[in-house]
Amino acid sequence: MSGKDPEIVTFGCRLNVYESEVMRSHAKDAGMKDAIIFNTCAVTKEAERQARQAIRRARRDNPNAKIVVTGCSAQIDPQTYAQMGEVDQVIGNDLKLKAEAWGGQSEEPVRVNDIMSVQETASHLLQGFEGHSRAFLQVQNGCDHRCTFCIIPYGRGNSRSVPIGVIVDQVRVLVDQGYKEVVLTGVDVTSYGVDLPGKPRFGQMVRRLLALVPELPRLRLSSLDPVEIDEDLWRLIAEEPRLMPHLHLSLQAGDDMILKRMKRRHLRQDVIDVCRKARELRPDMVFGADIIAGFPTETDEMFENTLRIVEDCDLTFLHVFPYSEREGTPAAKMPQVDHAVRKKRAAALRDLGQKQLHLFLKSNINKTHQVIVEKDNIGRSENFSPVRVSDDFAPGDLVQMRAYGVDGDVLLAEVF
């Protein structure tokens, strides 16, 4: 059959990156040609707006393509996409990972299940990731918590974990394919294991993975709940050099009242304590954080507490989101902060984040780094610093380099 292989357009989190590769494999195996598959995100209204805009543009540019929409936004609000004239089919978040959902035998325009009824996280042995030098691996999906701002449990369902043996098998496949860094992803990875026999904790899974795949050079973790780092994970932070010294925290705010109204499980001091302990165990530890600006009822004083925690914890890599009302969540019914104020606060956080990043990059000059090369001569050091390398290397190469300068938001480095 003639025609192009399916194109995947991915929005949102690293988990979506992983799932897009699963869909790419299934769609290819099903013989789908000239299809464009949109894997959507529902974290903010802006993410949904961008997806709809991209769908309309794709239809204008590809009038004969089959357009399929899936992902969290499609799971939560399938009719919005089904009613778009540009869309041929809408597929739910659990079905998208099943081979039988793809191809000519499954042409119903809307195929979306009750996500809360899904009991298992499907496991998929991927051979690789198109266009990526680092591999993303789903170890957990869904969330049992109900933060007042978050719609994602309604797109992902309750927490489900991938068995440790399946994770080990997948990492071995990826290492055999030449991947030197694997990133463990999930919706709430620190809740890992509560649904599995024996209830292994996240840190136990990571410890066993590293022990059973000694040939894996680098392992990185995605977003962690600050108060759910278990003793096994603390021990690995202290003792395991293959675990990268970079932790991304699901912080959200730095004010105790806002954290309580968000129904988060941590308070301000908890985050400060976690950062201090991690640095005591591993002095080169670097932190990123997700932060929401302008959550309902947030005053100027409360926002100042969030600004201050960035400096108090010396956070480096900030993911900043202006608060976005999600219909059906408790926070949407709270007194709202003016949209202009949300944007202003988000801009202030991003400015502070840029300042923190530049200070951090400068502190890395004249230090040696093990850089994994991505593309266009850009790579990532162990501490997640973006690095422009001085020579041509293949994506996925691990190279020892010395940083000699900073250019904008990247380190400049050369082989020594």
C-alpha positions as CSV (number, residue, x, y, z in Angstrom):
1,M,0.0,0.0,0.0
2,S,1.4,3.4,-0.9
3,G,1.3,6.5,1.3
4,K,3.2,7.9,4.3
5,D,3.5,6.2,7.7
6,P,1.3,7.7,10.4
7,E,2.4,11.0,11.9
8,I,2.1,11.5,15.6
9,V,1.6,15.0,17.1
10,T,2.2,14.9,20.9
11,F,1.2,17.5,23.5
12,G,1.9,17.5,27.2
13,C,3.9,15.3,29.5
14,R,6.7,12.7,29.1
15,L,4.1,10.0,29.6
16,N,2.5,11.1,26.4
17,V,5.8,10.9,24.6
18,Y,6.1,7.3,25.6
19,E,2.5,6.5,24.7
20,S,2.9,8.2,21.3
21,E,5.6,5.7,20.5
22,V,3.3,2.8,21.4
23,M,0.6,4.3,19.1
24,R,3.1,4.8,16.3
25,S,4.0,1.1,16.5
26,H,0.4,-0.1,16.6
27,A,-0.7,2.2,13.8
28,K,2.2,1.1,11.6
29,D,1.5,-2.6,12.3
30,A,-2.1,-2.0,11.4
31,G,-1.1,-0.6,8.0
32,M,-2.5,2.9,8.6
33,K,-1.2,5.2,5.9
34,D,-1.5,9.0,5.6
35,A,-2.9,9.3,9.1
36,I,-2.2,12.1,11.6
37,I,-2.7,11.1,15.3
38,F,-3.0,13.9,17.9
39,N,-2.1,12.8,21.5
40,T,-3.7,15.6,23.5
41,C,-3.2,17.1,27.0
42,A,-5.8,18.5,29.4
43,V,-3.7,20.2,32.0
44,T,-4.7,23.7,30.9
45,K,-7.2,25.3,28.6
46,E,-4.3,26.6,26.6
47,A,-3.0,23.1,25.9
48,E,-6.5,22.1,24.6
49,R,-6.7,25.3,22.5
50,Q,-3.3,24.6,20.9
51,A,-4.4,21.0,20.1
52,R,-7.6,22.2,18.3
53,Q,-5.6,24.8,16.4
54,A,-3.1,22.2,15.3
55,I,-5.9,19.8,14.2
56,R,-7.5,22.5,12.0
57,R,-4.1,23.4,10.5
58,A,-3.4,19.7,9.8
59,R,-6.7,19.3,8.0
60,R,-6.0,22.4,5.8
61,D,-2.6,21.1,4.9
62,N,-3.6,17.5,4.5
63,P,-7.2,17.4,3.1
64,N,-7.1,13.6,2.5
65,A,-5.5,12.5,5.7
66,K,-7.3,10.5,8.4
67,I,-7.2,12.5,11.6
68,V,-7.4,10.7,14.9
69,V,-7.6,12.4,18.3
70,T,-6.7,10.8,21.6
71,G,-5.1,11.6,24.9
72,C,-6.4,13.2,28.1
73,S,-8.4,16.0,26.5
74,A,-10.1,13.5,24.2
75,Q,-10.8,11.2,27.1
76,I,-12.4,13.9,29.2
77,D,-14.3,15.7,26.5
78,P,-14.6,13.4,23.5
79,Q,-17.7,15.1,22.0
80,T,-15.8,18.4,21.5
81,Y,-13.4,16.7,19.2
82,A,-16.1,14.4,17.6
83,Q,-18.0,17.5,16.6
84,M,-15.0,19.1,14.8
85,G,-15.4,18.6,11.1
86,E,-11.7,18.0,10.7
87,V,-11.7,14.9,13.0
88,D,-12.4,11.4,11.7
89,Q,-12.1,9.5,14.9
90,V,-11.7,9.9,18.7
91,I,-10.0,7.2,20.7
92,G,-9.9,7.0,24.6
93,N,-6.8,7.0,26.7
94,D,-6.8,3.3,27.5
95,L,-7.8,2.1,24.1
96,K,-5.1,4.0,22.4
97,L,-2.5,1.6,23.8
98,K,-4.2,-1.5,22.5
99,A,-3.3,-2.8,19.1
100,E,-6.9,-3.7,18.2
101,A,-7.9,0.0,18.4
102,W,-5.9,0.8,15.3
103,G,-6.6,-0.1,11.7
104,G,-9.7,-0.5,9.5
105,Q,-11.5,-3.0,11.8
106,S,-12.2,-0.2,14.3
107,E,-13.8,2.6,12.4
108,E,-16.4,3.8,15.0
109,P,-16.1,7.6,15.2
110,V,-15.9,7.7,19.0
111,R,-14.3,4.9,21.0
112,V,-14.0,6.1,24.6
113,N,-14.3,3.8,27.7
114,D,-15.0,4.7,31.3
115,I,-11.4,5.4,32.4
116,M,-12.2,4.8,36.1
117,S,-13.1,1.1,35.3
118,V,-9.6,0.4,33.9
119,Q,-7.7,-1.9,36.3
120,E,-4.4,-2.6,34.5
121,T,-1.6,-0.5,32.9
122,A,-0.8,-2.1,29.6
123,S,2.9,-2.9,29.1
124,H,4.6,-2.5,25.8
125,L,8.1,-3.5,24.8
126,L,9.2,-0.6,22.6
127,Q,12.2,-1.0,20.4
128,G,13.0,2.7,20.5
129,F,11.8,6.3,20.3
130,E,11.8,8.1,17.0
131,G,13.8,11.3,17.2
132,H,14.9,10.8,20.8
133,S,18.3,9.9,22.2
134,R,16.8,9.3,25.7
135,A,14.1,6.7,26.2
136,F,10.9,7.4,28.3
137,L,9.4,4.4,30.1
138,Q,5.9,4.3,31.6
139,V,6.0,2.6,35.1
140,Q,2.7,3.9,36.4
141,N,-0.5,5.6,35.2
142,G,-3.4,7.3,36.8
143,C,-3.8,8.9,40.2
144,D,-5.7,8.1,43.4
145,H,-5.4,11.7,44.7
146,R,-7.8,14.5,44.0
147,C,-6.0,17.8,44.0
148,T,-8.6,20.5,43.7
149,F,-7.2,22.0,40.5
150,C,-6.5,18.8,38.6
151,I,-8.6,17.2,35.9
152,I,-6.0,14.5,35.0
153,P,-7.5,11.6,37.1
154,Y,-10.6,11.9,34.9
155,G,-8.4,11.5,31.8
156,R,-6.1,8.8,33.3
157,G,-8.1,6.9,35.9
158,N,-6.9,5.6,39.2
159,S,-3.3,4.6,39.9
160,R,-2.0,1.5,38.2
161,S,1.5,0.2,38.2
162,V,3.6,-1.8,35.7
163,P,5.1,-5.0,37.4
164,I,8.8,-4.7,38.1
165,G,9.7,-7.7,35.8
166,V,8.0,-6.0,32.9
167,I,9.9,-2.7,33.6
168,V,13.3,-4.6,33.7
169,D,12.5,-6.4,30.4
170,Q,11.7,-3.1,28.7
171,V,14.8,-1.4,30.0
172,R,17.0,-4.4,28.7
173,V,15.4,-4.0,25.3
174,L,16.1,-0.3,25.3
175,V,19.7,-0.8,26.4
176,D,20.2,-3.4,23.7
177,Q,18.9,-0.8,21.2
178,G,21.7,1.5,22.3
179,Y,19.9,3.8,24.7
180,K,22.1,5.1,27.5
181,E,19.6,7.0,29.5
182,V,16.1,6.0,30.5
183,V,13.6,8.3,32.1
184,L,10.9,6.7,34.3
185,T,7.5,8.4,33.8
186,G,4.0,8.3,35.2
187,V,1.2,10.4,36.4
188,D,2.1,9.9,40.1
189,V,5.2,7.7,40.2
190,T,5.7,7.9,43.9
191,S,2.4,6.1,44.4
192,Y,4.0,3.2,42.5
193,G,3.2,-0.4,43.7
194,V,0.2,0.0,45.9
195,D,-1.9,-2.1,43.5
196,L,0.8,-4.8,43.0
197,P,1.3,-8.0,44.9
198,G,3.5,-7.3,47.9
199,K,3.0,-3.5,47.4
200,P,6.6,-2.7,46.4
201,R,7.4,1.0,46.8
202,F,8.8,3.2,44.0
203,G,12.3,3.2,45.5
204,Q,12.3,-0.6,45.8
205,M,11.4,-0.8,42.1
206,V,14.2,1.6,41.1
207,R,16.7,-0.2,43.2
208,R,15.9,-3.6,41.7
209,L,15.9,-2.2,38.2
210,L,19.4,-0.8,38.6
211,A,20.6,-4.0,40.2
212,L,19.1,-6.2,37.4
213,V,20.2,-4.0,34.5
214,P,23.8,-3.1,35.5
215,E,24.6,-2.2,31.9
216,L,22.2,0.8,32.0
217,P,24.5,3.9,32.3
218,R,22.0,6.5,33.4
219,L,18.5,6.6,35.0
220,R,16.5,9.7,35.4
221,L,13.2,10.2,37.3
222,S,10.2,12.3,36.3
223,S,8.1,14.4,38.7
224,L,8.0,13.3,42.3
225,D,5.7,14.1,45.2
226,P,8.0,15.7,47.8
227,V,6.6,13.8,50.8
228,E,6.5,10.4,49.2
229,I,10.2,9.7,48.7
230,D,10.8,6.4,50.4
231,E,13.9,5.1,52.2
232,D,15.0,3.0,49.3
233,L,15.0,6.0,47.1
234,W,16.9,8.1,49.7
235,R,19.5,5.4,49.8
236,L,19.9,5.4,46.0
237,I,20.2,9.2,46.0
238,A,23.1,8.9,48.4
239,E,24.8,5.9,46.9
240,E,23.9,5.2,43.3
241,P,25.9,7.3,40.7
242,R,23.8,6.0,37.8
243,L,20.7,7.7,39.3
244,M,21.0,11.2,37.9
245,P,21.4,14.1,40.4
246,H,18.3,15.9,39.2
247,L,14.9,15.6,40.8
248,H,11.8,17.3,39.5
249,L,9.3,18.1,42.3
250,S,5.5,18.4,42.1
251,L,5.7,21.6,44.2
252,Q,2.7,23.7,42.8
253,A,3.0,26.5,45.4
254,G,5.1,27.7,48.3
255,D,2.4,29.0,50.6
256,D,0.8,26.7,53.2
257,M,-2.8,28.0,52.9
258,I,-2.7,27.6,49.1
259,L,-1.2,24.2,49.4
260,K,-4.0,23.2,51.7
261,R,-6.7,24.6,49.4
262,M,-5.0,22.7,46.5
263,K,-5.3,19.6,48.7
264,R,-1.7,18.8,48.3
265,R,0.1,16.4,50.6
266,H,3.0,18.6,51.6
267,L,3.6,22.0,53.2
268,R,6.2,24.6,52.5
269,Q,8.7,23.2,55.2
270,D,8.4,19.7,53.8
271,V,9.8,20.8,50.5
272,I,12.6,22.8,52.1
273,D,13.5,19.7,54.2
274,V,13.5,17.4,51.2
275,C,15.8,19.7,49.2
276,R,18.1,20.1,52.2
277,K,18.3,16.3,52.8
278,A,18.9,15.5,49.2
279,R,21.8,17.9,49.0
280,E,23.3,16.6,52.2
281,L,23.2,13.1,50.7
282,R,24.3,14.3,47.3
283,P,25.8,17.8,47.1
284,D,25.5,18.0,43.3
285,M,21.7,17.5,43.4
286,V,19.7,19.9,41.3
287,F,15.9,20.5,41.4
288,G,13.2,21.4,39.1
289,A,9.6,22.1,40.0
290,D,6.0,22.5,38.7
291,I,4.4,25.7,40.0
292,I,1.0,27.1,39.4
293,A,0.6,31.0,39.5
294,G,-2.6,32.6,40.5
295,F,-4.4,29.7,42.1
296,P,-7.9,30.8,43.4
297,T,-7.7,33.0,46.6
298,E,-3.9,33.6,46.2
299,T,-3.0,37.0,47.6
300,D,0.1,39.0,46.8
301,E,1.6,37.8,50.2
302,M,0.8,34.2,49.4
303,F,2.5,34.6,46.0
304,E,5.5,36.1,47.6
305,N,5.9,32.9,49.6
306,T,6.0,30.9,46.4
307,L,8.6,33.3,44.9
308,R,10.7,32.9,48.1
309,I,10.6,29.1,48.1
310,V,12.3,29.1,44.7
311,E,15.3,30.8,46.2
312,D,15.0,29.1,49.6
313,C,15.3,25.7,47.9
314,D,17.5,27.0,45.1
315,L,15.3,25.6,42.4
316,T,16.7,25.6,38.9
317,F,14.4,24.2,36.3
318,L,10.9,25.7,36.7
319,H,7.7,24.6,34.8
320,V,5.4,27.5,35.4
321,F,1.6,27.5,34.6
322,P,-0.9,30.3,35.1
323,Y,-3.8,28.7,36.9
324,S,-6.4,27.3,34.4
325,E,-9.9,26.6,35.5
326,R,-11.0,23.0,34.8
327,E,-14.7,22.5,34.8
328,G,-15.7,19.9,37.3
329,T,-12.9,20.5,39.8
330,P,-13.4,22.1,43.2
331,A,-10.9,24.9,42.5
332,A,-13.1,26.1,39.7
333,K,-15.8,27.0,42.2
334,M,-13.4,29.0,44.5
335,P,-13.0,32.8,44.2
336,Q,-10.8,33.3,41.1
337,V,-7.8,35.5,40.7
338,D,-8.0,37.9,37.8
339,H,-6.5,36.5,34.6
340,A,-4.2,39.5,34.2
341,V,-2.8,38.9,37.7
342,R,-2.3,35.2,36.9
343,K,-0.3,36.1,33.8
344,K,1.7,38.7,35.7
345,R,2.6,36.3,38.5
346,A,3.5,33.6,36.0
347,A,5.8,36.0,34.2
348,A,7.5,36.9,37.5
349,L,8.1,33.3,38.3
350,R,9.5,32.6,34.8
351,D,11.8,35.6,35.2
352,L,13.0,34.3,38.5
353,G,13.4,30.9,36.9
354,Q,15.6,32.4,34.2
355,K,17.7,34.1,36.8
356,Q,18.1,30.9,38.7
357,L,19.0,28.9,35.6
358,H,21.7,31.4,34.5
359,L,23.3,31.5,38.0
360,F,23.3,27.7,37.9
361,L,24.8,27.4,34.4
362,K,27.6,29.9,35.3
363,S,28.4,27.8,38.4
364,N,29.0,24.8,36.1
365,I,31.8,26.5,34.1
366,N,35.2,24.8,34.4
367,K,33.5,21.6,35.7
368,T,33.5,18.3,33.8
369,H,30.2,16.8,32.7
370,Q,29.1,13.5,31.2
371,V,26.9,14.7,28.4
372,I,24.3,12.6,26.5
373,V,24.1,14.0,23.0
374,E,20.5,14.7,21.7
375,K,20.4,16.4,18.3
376,D,21.8,19.6,16.6
377,N,24.9,19.3,18.9
378,I,22.9,19.8,22.0
379,G,23.0,17.4,24.9
380,R,22.1,17.1,28.6
381,S,24.6,16.7,31.5
382,E,23.9,14.5,34.5
383,N,22.3,17.5,36.3
384,F,20.0,18.1,33.3
385,S,21.9,21.2,32.1
386,P,21.5,21.8,28.4
387,V,24.9,21.6,26.8
388,R,26.1,22.7,23.3
389,V,28.9,20.3,22.4
390,S,32.0,21.4,20.4
391,D,32.2,18.5,18.0
392,D,29.9,16.3,15.9
393,F,28.6,13.4,17.9
394,A,25.8,10.9,17.2
395,P,22.6,11.3,19.1
396,G,22.8,9.0,22.2
397,D,26.6,9.3,22.6
398,L,27.9,9.7,26.1
399,V,30.8,12.1,26.1
400,Q,33.0,13.5,28.9
401,M,33.3,17.3,28.4
402,R,34.5,20.4,30.2
403,A,32.2,23.4,30.3
404,Y,34.0,26.7,29.3
405,G,31.1,29.2,29.0
406,V,27.4,30.0,28.8
407,D,25.5,31.1,25.7
408,G,21.9,32.1,26.6
409,D,20.3,29.1,28.3
410,V,22.9,26.5,27.4
411,L,26.4,25.5,28.6
412,L,29.2,25.5,26.1
413,A,31.5,22.5,26.4
414,E,34.4,20.8,24.7
415,V,36.1,17.4,24.9
416,F,39.1,17.6,27.2
